[in-house]
Amino acid sequence: MPRVNINISDELKEYFEKKSLESGASQSSLMALYLSEYVDQKKAMESMIELSEVLKRNPNILNNTDK
């Protein structure tokens, strides 16, 4: 796994220190987890936007034609 160095605010550092103590997980693993979850959420939102655009262009796509 690649190693990345970043600068973070004191507030973020304190947040991850607290979460690390609470969970027993390392700060690095928590940061990696949070970043991964953030990216997953961004991808999901982008997919929802794309789906919304498809539905706007094709308003009848959800109509059941088997009736």
N, C-alpha and C positions, 0 to 999 in steps of 0.2 A: 504494500500500500504506500503511495507517495506521501511524503511529509511536506506540510505547508506551514509557513510561519506567517502570522498576521498580527497586526496591532489592533487592540480592542480598548474600549473605554474602561476606566476604573469600575464603573457601574456594572458592565458586562462581566468583568473579571470577578467581582464580588458575587454576582449572581451565580456564576458557574462554580465558584468555590463553595457556596452554600449548597447548591444542588449536588455537588460531588460528595460533600459530607453527609447529606441526607440519604443519598442513594448508594454510596460506597463505590460508585463508578468514577473513573478518572475524568478530569476536566476535559481532556482531549477526546475521550470517547463520547462524552455528552455533547461536546461541540460538533463532532462529526455526525452524531445522531440528529441533533437539531437542524444542522445544515441539510442533511439528507431528507428529513421530513419537510423542510421548507421547499426544497426543490420538487419533491413529490406533489406538494400542494399547488405550487406554481404550474406544474404540468397539468394537473387536474383542472385548474381554473382555465388554462389555455384551451384544453379540450372542450370544456363547457362552452367557452366563447365560440369555438369553431362549430360546435353542435348547434348553438343558438343561431349562428349565421346560416347554416344549412337549413334549419327549420324556417327561418325567415324567407329564404329563397324558394322553399318548397313547402308551403303551408299545408298541403294535403297529404304530406308524407305520413302523418300519424293516423289518417283515416283508415278504418278497417274496410277493405274491399271484398272480404269474404262473405258479406251479408247478402 
